[in-house]
Amino acid sequence: MALDQAQALFHAQGYEGVGVAALAEAMGINPPSLYAAFGSKTALYAEVLDRYSRASPLTEPLAIPGVEPADALVGLLRKAACIYAADPATAGCLVLEGERSTDADAACRARRFKDASVQDLHSFIVSTHPDKAEVVADYVAAVMSGLSADARAGHSTERLTAVADMAALAIAAMLPPG
């Protein structure tokens, strides 16, 4: 419950936008208790990022057996478009937006999660299209970053899904069915 509140604040306001006092208040604890439990605001942020990444339903399309890689990746982008725009208070992706942080340590922590996700995409693609895995994984990550930024800017699910559908054309061209 307390981590839910911290996650909501970090997601809505970014790492820099949230102070320790606001985090402690939202979590129902006092600042010394926050430090005792997590060590620092940055350590709390790292725990929130880890929790957010583990709970993400975005990889579900990649786990469907027998689906062509291009179709699975488009499913991932379409799902991201829906999730990123679902709640204006927490629009976008906590990890991708965290990577844009002006706090170097916070940005680095978020980047580690993003890099792990790009590696997962690469691993998914490499088994069927080894020569295209790197560029397609990078492309999907770039589209997701754009979808996240656009969701933060208030773009609708329909508008984000249209972008995902356009990206589908490039992905299909790069990853023809085997």
Buried (B, 14 or more C-beta within 10 A) or exposed (E): EBBEBBBBBBBBEBBEEBEBEBBBBBBEBEBEEBBEBBEEBBBBBBBBBEBBBEEBEBBEBBEEEEBBBBBBBBBBBBBBBBBBBEEEEBBBBBBBBBBBBEBEEBBEBBBBBBEEBBEEBBEBBBEBBEEBBBEBBEBBBEBBBBBBBBBBEEBEBEBBBEBBEEBBEBBBEBBEEE
